[in-house]
Amino acid sequence: MVKLYPDTTVSIVTHGSPVDELRRAAECVLRSPRVGRLEILDNSGTDLPDRYEECLSEYGEHIRIRRIPNDGYGAGHNVALRESLDDDVTYHLVMNADVYWDGDVISRLCDVMDRRPEIGQIMPKVYYPDGALQLTARRLPTPLDLFAKRFLPSSFTRRRIGRYLLERANHDVEINCPYLLGSFMLLRTDALRDAGIFDERFFMYPEDIDLTRRIHRKYKTLHYPGVNIIHAHAAASRKSLRMLRIHVVNMIRYFNKWGWLRDRERREMNKALEAGIELLPLSAIPPSRG
């Protein structure tokens, strides 16, 4: 069967992202012949979309820039995801404006998914700008994992947090993982038809955990080290009390949905994950952080 390209849509939800950052992301996306359209959805309520239009006008119909209400990160992406499902595109990439890469990462990942229909979601290996590995493949968190990571001194929690973040896992091999960070989520639309799109009860933060675990029920959700990207992660909730409050409130909603202490699916998915990962000796762990 002859593949028809383009067959992929990309969405970026911004809340006032810098113009230069967004242009860099757009240039990376549109290197790929697999991408038919980049959707930029700005919920900042400012005049930035006009500046985006001016800066990115050379790309014409390949980019669509829209103002949307600020109903949350997942809700913003759902605007584009619903259109991708209606248009019957094969893949949809959800990504942040602060990621970038060399070469044509999207086509290479789509090629992998073409060959392997059991993959519902894929994420490349991710680095910080300083070269440290970003630990984006994770166990499904318990409430204690997140409380310890956010509020307790690392000297007391290092072992527990290292286990949650899969710090010792060999990230040079594939990891079929029930939680992949939302900065770069290449999604098979058939998997979204099975699992659903983002749960809009979550304004921000746990929407990626929730969606990945739903897709993971029937498909592989894969950390794939054959290609890599850079994520200039801002970690807003560590710098802003308002964003910290949003983070806490939405994690409470997540555990209310899935269970605080009793979450049988979490236990079973984490157990299967641990059985399948390759652990490195402590001396071989590369510089990394979550």
N, C-alpha and C positions, 0 to 999 in steps of 0.2 A: 504494500500500500504506500502510495506516494504521500509524504508529509507536506502539508500546506503551511507555509510560513508567511507572515508572522502568526504565532499561536499563543503569545504570552502578553499579558497586561501587567503593568507595574503601578503600585500606588505608594505615594508618600504623603503622610499627614503632617502638616507643619503648624507650629504655633509661633510664627514670627521667625523662622529660620533665616540666618544671614543669606543674602543673595549669592555670595560667592560659594558658600557651602552647598546650596541647592544646585547651582550651576555645575559644580564638580560632580555631584551625584547624578545629575541628568546626563552629563557626558559619559559617565561610566555605563549607565543603563542603555543609552542609545547606540553604544558600540555593537550591540547584539542585533543581528537580523531576525532573531526570534521575537523581538519586542515590537508589537504593533502600536502601543500607546502607553505613554507615561501619564498617569493621573496625579496631579499635585492639588491637594485639598487643604486649604489654609483656613484655620479656625480662630485666627488671632483677632479678628475684627478690626484690622488696620488696613492701610493702603498698600501693604507689601505685595499682594497679588498683582497690582498694577506694575510694580517694579519687576516682579518675576516675569510678567508678560513681555516687558521691554527687554529684559536680559536674555530671554530664551526664545525670542520671536523667530530666530533663524531656523528653529526646529519645526515650525509650522504645525501641521495637523498631528504630528507625532507626540505633542504635549498638549494636554488640556488642563488649564488652571482654573480652579473654582473656589469661591468662598462658601464655607459651610458653617453651620452653628457649632459651637464648642460643646458637643454632647459626649466627648471622650475620644480616646485614641482608637479603640476598637470600632466605635460607632462611625467614626470618620472613614476608616478603611472599609467598613461595610457598604458605604455608598458605592465605592468602586467594585467591591466583591460581588454585590448583587448584579451589577451590569455585566461583569465577566461571566457570571452564571447564565444570565439571559442571552449573552452573545455567544455562548458555548465555546469560549476559548479553552485551551487545554490546561494552561498554567497561569497562576497569578502570583506575583511576587509582592509581598508586603515588606517594605523596608524603611529605615530611618534616613533622614537627610544627611546624617553625619557618618555614613559609611561610604567607602570608596575603594577602588581596586585598579590593578593593571590588567590589560587584556580583556577578553570576553568571557567573564565568569558565568554570566547567565546562560549562554548557549551551551557551555560545557556541562552545567548542572542539568539543563533540560535534556541534553543527550543521555545523561545517566538515567533520568526518569523515563525517557522513551524506551530504553532497553529493559527497565525494571519496573513493571507496573505495580509491584507490591509496595513501592515507595509512595507515600501520600504527602510527605513533606521532607524537604532537604535543606540543610544549612551548611555552608562551607566552614572551614577552619577560620577563626577570627583572631586578629592580633590588635593590640593597642598601638597607637602611633610610636611608642617607645620600644616596640619590638616584643613586649611581653605577650604571652598567650592569654586571650580572654576566655575564661571558662564558661562557655555558653551551653554546653551539654550538661544537664544536671539531673539528679534524682528529683522526684516529686517531693516538695518540701513538707515537713511537719511544722506545726506552729512553733515548736522549740527551735527548729533550724533557723527560721526567719527572725525570731526574737533574738537568738544568740548572735546571728550575723549582724544585726542592726544595732543592738544595744549593749552587748557584753564585751569586755576586753578580749582581744584576740588571744592573749596568753592563756585564757581559760577555755577558749572555744575552738582552738586551731584544729584539733583532731576531728571534732564533729563537723565543722564547716568544711574542712578538706574533704570529708566523706560526701557531704551534700553536693559540693561543687565538682566532684570527681577529679580532684586534684592529682591523684596518682594514676588516673586512667591514661593509657597510651593514646594521645590524640592524633597520632600519625596513622591510626587505623579507624575504620568506620565504627560508630557507636549508635546502636538503635536505642534511642533515648526518649522517655516519655515527657521530657521538658526541654525544649530548645528556646533560647531567648528570642524575643520578637523583633530584634533589629534587622533580621534578614530571614524571612519565612517564604521559601518558594513552595507553593501549594498546588497540588493537583486538584483541579476543580471537581473531578468526580469524588474525591475524598471529602470535599466540602459539602457536596450533595448528601453524602452519607452522614457526616458528623455535624453539619451546620456551620455557620459563620461565627464571628465573634459574639460573645455574650455581652450585650450592651448594659447589663447591670454593673459591669466593672468599668468605671470611668477611665482608669489607667492602672497599669502595672501587672495584675495577675491575668489579664486577658490572654497572654501568650501561653501561660501554664495551662489554663483551662482549654484552649483550643488544641494545643499539642496533645494533651492526654486524651481528648475525644477522638482525634485522628488516629492516635496510637492504638486504639482498641481494635482497629481493622487493618491498619497499614503500618509499614515501617516509617518512623519519623527519625531521619538519619542525619547525624553529624558526619559530613563527608570531607575528608582531608585532602582530596585530590586538587582542590583549588582553595585559595584563601582571599580574605578581604581584610580591610582595616576599619576599625570602629573607634571613632574619636568620642568615646562615651563620656557624657557630662555628669552622670549620676546626680540628677537634680535633687532627689529627695535627701541627699546627704548635705546639701548646701542651703536648703530652703525649708523652713518650718511648715510652710503651707503645703509644699510637695510631700513632706514627711507625713503630714496629716492625711493627705489623699492616699498615700501608700498604705498607711495603717488601716484606714477605713475600708479600702478595697480588698485588702488581705482578709479582714474580718468577714467581708461578704463572700470571699472565695471559700474560707473554711466553713462558713455557714452552709454553703452549697454542697461541699464535698465531704465534710466531716472534720472535726477537730482531732479527737483521739481515735475515733473509729472511722477508718477509711480503708476498707478491704481492698479496693482496687489499687489504691496507692501502695499498699504493702505488697501486693502481687506484682505490680509493674516494677517497683524498685527491686524486688527479689530477682525477677527475670533480668533486669538490667545488670545487677551485680554478677549474676552467673555468666553473663556474656562479655564483660569487659576484661581487657588485658591490663594488669597493673604493672606499673614501673617500680623498680627499687627506689627508695627514697633519694639515693644519690643521683638518680637519673631524671628527676622531675625538673622540667625546664622552668625558667622564670614565668610566673603566671599569677593571675588574680581574677577574682570574680566581680 
